[in-house]
Amino acid sequence: MSGTVRPGALRWAVKDSFVHYVRVIAGGSCEALDGAEPGTGGAFVFPLLAAEEDSEGRTLSFGGAVRFQAHHGFLDVELRDLQLRLTEGGGALSIRGADDGRVTVATTAPAAPVQEAGLVRWPALVPYLTEAGVAVFGDVYAAGSEFAPIDAAVLIN
């Protein structure tokens, strides 16, 4: 993914074909909410709320949401309160579910962070849709489908 990431943010374009479909269909809408913002290149930028580290890895929690709607409400996908868990075994991207629990929508291959200009950054993490993610996206994409790369960064204290 091109461009830079603000310190303490997750940058994600979700899936180009999905976003394009929602934007061109009559009555379709794509809206950044509650602190998330549209970014360059079709990405959405989610602000970092917390970064925690334990013996197994890091958990990065991001605020805001993006909501996609079309077909008079039959398509209604909200990605809210993203959380990225990074361990030696790989990454897991989850969202807040309807019952306020976490839903892991995608996983990534293991990736070492890069340190640059006062940031710890995980550039170009490629997420693959999980079975739970299939349901979130309305059973349109198969489990294992590749989504747009994630770029996450955290300011070094």
C-alpha positions, 0 to 999 in steps of 0.5 A, a space after each residue: 500500500 502506498 502512502 504513509 501512515 500517521 503515528 498510531 493508526 491502521 490504514 486499510 482499503 478493505 477490498 477494492 472490488 467490494 468498496 467499488 461495488 458499494 460506491 457505484 451501485 444506486 443507493 450505495 454508501 460508504 461512510 467513515 464514522 466515529 473518528 475513522 477517516 477516508 485516506 488516500 488511495 481508497 484506504 480508511 484510517 483508524 486511530 490507535 486507541 491502545 497498544 499492549 504487549 505481552 509475552 506472546 505478542 502485541 494487540 493494537 486497538 483502533 477506534 472508529 468505523 466504516 459502514 457500507 450499505 446498499 440494496 436498501 439495507 440488505 447489504 449492511 457491513 460495519 467494521 467497528 473498533 478494529 483490533 490487530 493481534 500480532 504474534 510470531 505465528 501471524 496476525 488476526 484482525 477482529 472487529 466488534 460484533 453485534 453482541 459487543 464480542 470480538 469477531 476475527 474477520 481475517 488472519 495474516 502471515 507472520 510479519 516482523 515490524 519495521 522501525 522508522 522515524 519514531 514508529 514501529 510499523 507493520 506495512 503491507 500485512 495481507 489479510 485473508 478472510 476467515 469463516 467468521 469474516 465470510 458471514 460479516 461480508 454477506 457470504 459473498 467471498 470465500 474463506 481465504 479470500 485475499 483482502 487489501 493490505 493493512 498498514 499499521 503503525 505505533 509511535 515509539 515512546 
